[in-house]
Amino acid sequence: MFGRSSGINSKYDDPSTYDRTYPPDWDARRKAVYERDNYTCQDCGLRSGPHAGDSGAILHAHHLTSLRDGGWNHLGNLVTVCQYCHDGIHGHPTGSQYGAGEHNALRVLRVVGRAVVRGLRWVIR
C-alpha cells in the first residue's frame, strides 16, 4: 500500500536513523495516515479532506507512543486526530496554528470540554 511510490522511506521508521524529530519524509507519512484514516479524526469523528471541503477540521498525525517514550514514525504508530483532540491529548495547544490568533479562547474551551467528557466517560465505566 505505501512504498517508494508514496514517498515513504522505511529507513526513517526508526528515529535513531536521523537527527531530527520528524523524518525527511514526514509530509508523505502524514498524508498516508490521513488517507488510511479516511480524513477522519479517530478520537471525535470530525472529518476533513474530500469529505468536508474548505470547512473541514485541521488534521494532525499523532504518535500513539511518543518519540520521547520510545515510539517510532512507523505508520502503525501514527493516527489521525483533529487539532482540538490533539490539543486535548497533549494538554496544550499543538500544531503550526498555535499562537496565530486562531480563536484561541474557543480552542481552550474545546480542549477543556473534551477533557471533562473523557473524565466523565472514565467515571461512568
C-alpha positions, 0 to 999 in steps of 0.5 A, spaced: 500 500 500 505 505 501 512 504 498 517 508 494 511 510 490 508 514 496 514 517 498 515 513 504 522 511 506 522 505 511 529 507 513 526 513 517 521 508 521 526 508 526 528 515 529 535 513 531 536 513 523 536 521 523 537 527 527 531 530 527 524 529 530 520 528 524 523 524 518 525 527 511 519 524 509 514 526 514 509 530 509 508 523 505 507 519 512 502 524 514 498 524 508 498 516 508 495 516 515 490 521 513 488 517 507 488 510 511 484 514 516 479 516 511 480 524 513 477 522 519 479 524 526 479 517 530 478 520 537 471 525 535 469 523 528 470 530 525 472 529 518 476 533 513 479 532 506 474 530 500 469 529 505 468 536 508 471 541 503 474 548 505 470 547 512 473 541 514 477 540 521 485 541 521 488 534 521 494 532 525 498 525 525 499 523 532 504 518 535 500 513 539 507 512 543 511 518 543 518 519 540 520 521 547 517 514 550 520 510 545 515 510 539 517 510 532 514 514 525 512 507 523 505 508 520 502 503 525 504 508 530 501 514 527 493 516 527 489 521 525 486 526 530 483 533 529 487 539 532 482 540 538 483 532 540 490 533 539 490 539 543 486 535 548 491 529 548 497 533 549 494 538 554 496 544 550 495 547 544 499 543 538 500 544 531 503 550 526 496 554 528 498 555 535 499 562 537 496 565 530 490 568 533 486 562 531 480 563 536 484 561 541 479 562 547 474 557 543 480 552 542 481 552 550 474 551 551 474 545 546 480 542 549 477 543 556 470 540 554 473 534 551 477 533 557 471 533 562 467 528 557 473 523 557 473 524 565 466 523 565 466 517 560 472 514 565 467 515 571 461 512 568 465 505 566 
